[in-house]
Amino acid sequence: MKTTKADFNLFKKAFIAWQNKLGLTQYDAYFEHVKLDGLYAQVYIDQMGKTVAARFNTDIGAGLVSKPEDDAKHEAIHLLLSRLS
């Protein structure tokens, strides 16, 4: 299934909302809508630079359904937990 620009916008909006809810506002978030093999979404975190790149897949594969809001929440939780490692 191909994801749309509207899906990507939902992902961005939800990620920012969760970033705020989780108190992770010290990070600058950047977003990419790119092909990711075998993933719905992915997050790259630079703890020293306080930046995060949240990536949303353009093609999740046949028969699979993406929920951009859930994917964004999942990646925001990765950001929260990354502070522990």
Long-range contacts (C-beta under 8 A, 24 or more apart in sequence): 1-59, 1-60, 1-61, 1-62, 1-63, 1-64, 1-65, 1-66, 2-58, 2-59, 3-33, 3-56, 3-57, 3-58, 3-59, 3-60, 3-66, 3-68, 5-33, 7-56, 7-66, 7-68, 8-33, 8-56, 8-68, 10-68, 10-69, 10-72, 11-41, 11-54, 11-56, 11-68, 11-69, 11-71, 11-72, 12-54, 12-56, 12-72, 13-72, 14-68, 14-69, 14-72, 14-73, 15-54, 15-72, 15-75, 15-76, 17-72, 18-72, 18-73, 18-76, 18-77, 19-76, 19-79, 22-76, 22-77, 22-79, 22-80, 24-76, 24-79, 24-80, 26-50, 27-51, 27-52, 27-79, 28-52, 29-53, 29-54, 30-54, 31-55, 31-56, 32-56, 33-58, 34-58, 35-59, 40-66, 40-71, 40-74, 41-71, 41-72, 41-74, 41-75, 42-75, 43-75, 43-78, 43-79, 45-78, 45-79, 45-82, 47-82, 47-83, 52-79
